[in-house]
Amino acid sequence: MTPADKADTGVDKKALQINLDALRYGTFAEIGAGQEVARRFFRVGAASGTVAKTMSAYDMTFSDAIYGPSERYVSRQRLLTMLDHEYQLLSERLADQRGSKTSFFVFANTVAARSYAKQNEAHGWMGIRFQTHPRAEFNDIIIHVRMLDRENIQQQEALGIIGVNLMHGAFYLYQTPEKLIGALLDALTVERIQVDMIRFSGPDFHYIDNRLMALQLVQLGLSDAAMFTADGEVVRPDEFIYKKAILVERGSFRPVTNTTQDILDCALAQFMAEERNRGEEVLVLMEITMQNLAAAGSVDHTDFLDRVEVLGKLGRNVLISKFGEYFRLGGYLSRATNKMIGVAVGIPTLRELFEEKFYSNLDGGILESFGRLFKNAVKLYVYPTQTPEGEVISLENFPVPVHLRPLFDYLVQNGFVEDLRGYKRENLSIFSRDVLKMIQTGDESWEAMVPAQVAQMIRTNKLYGYRAPRAAAMAR
């Protein structure tokens, strides 16, 4: 039986294609529970043309002896140390002998699968360092995976599959990173494994904005959410929010207005004054949902980057999520923290939360949605609104259907929902949709409705369809 006869699945065919590619040659280094990828290449045959070395270290002492001590063995830093060490060895030992005709690679992973002793999180870091042609500078692609299979053996199988997919994508799809990301879960499902972080680096990826790649993970369904810091660094959400008190403001941020800032200022002051948050590190997140980004039917990448650039300049971390319902957002955040979670909302959002039609998919309806939202130390901070007649609507006079009034009163009286105090009344009449229209029609009065720094960015970079004020345009 030939190697080709053995390649009876799509994943095996990918592995065999790499094995038969005379250009590719490199090292596999797998520590912890991730010792499955190299096995895939040996199983299909012809691995001698691809594999220079395989290295497996399960014991921490042996791992430290090879790569040095580490505070966390399943971490991005540990993965990078492995890639550095193994690629240096490969280059030192084989560059003279094979460097002119070989594109070298190092594949590495460090993984913690489900333990027999405890129900720990099953996750891992995986990456490949590779040349696109002989003598070229190397590129890196690293990912973080969450393994959701219940059985250890199934998790190992999923790791082997996604490892082959990552390598195949790096070698044959690197010029189309969106296709590479889409192929990561070939022969897998999101019920088995998720990818919640990806990062491309190196000369062949100089044009890539990793924030767009993070967006792709959520857009293509590989992850529920993606996150990046104010300076644009893509981070693993669970790791970034781990054991922190979190305050979230959801919005379109198109653009950020004085109201946006007022909501956050008021909510942050009350959140930090909570008894449970004294002495805690508070993380502020500005959340944009995929539903919001795709409101026009598709996601405009330029518009997306415009929004997050402005938020970054204001020093804000950004969360992109597919959570339309707030209880799903609360459940996601509470997976990584047992601290308090505050969510700043406006009266229009609170009104939607009490619309029973949105919970027809839940057996317990609106009661189940609120039960799931508030079970994890979540609290809503509600910003008032103003009617066209000038009346301020807050929790005190919030209109609730009669049959839901007891539920509303229970939430208020038990501190699950609280009015925001100290707000600036002049901001109650500012709405981002109105500001956006002014920006696009040349009505310069919008500038007084947004922070000065935001106004400058919009004018300078012509964001959101900016049109110069009519008077200025006529003068030209």
CORFENTA-V597251 format. One line per field, one symbol per residue. psi: psi as a letter, one per 20 degrees, with the letter a starting at -180 (. if undefined). A space follows every 10 residues. Layout:
psi = ???
This chain:
psi = prhhhhmjrh ghhgghgghi oihppaqpop qcjklhghhh hhhirkihih ohqqppohph ghghhgiqqq hphnrhhggh ggggghhggg ghhighgihi jpoqqppqqp qorpqhhqmr porrpqrppq qhrqjrqqqq pqqpqppiqh qghhggghgg ghgggggggh hijhimhghg ghihkpjrri igqqojpqpp qrhikhipoi hhhgghgghi jiqhrqqqrh jjpprpghhh jpkqpppppq rhlmaprhgg hggggggggh ghiqgijpiq pppppoppqh hghkhjhrpo hggghgghgg hghjkpqppp rjngqhhhgg hghihiqjrq opoprrghgh ghhjohhikh iphjbhgggh ghgjillqpp opprrprhij pppahhkppp qgiighgghg hghjjhpqqp rjrohiihjp phhggggggi jjoiihhiiq qghggggggg jlqkkppqqh ghhhh.
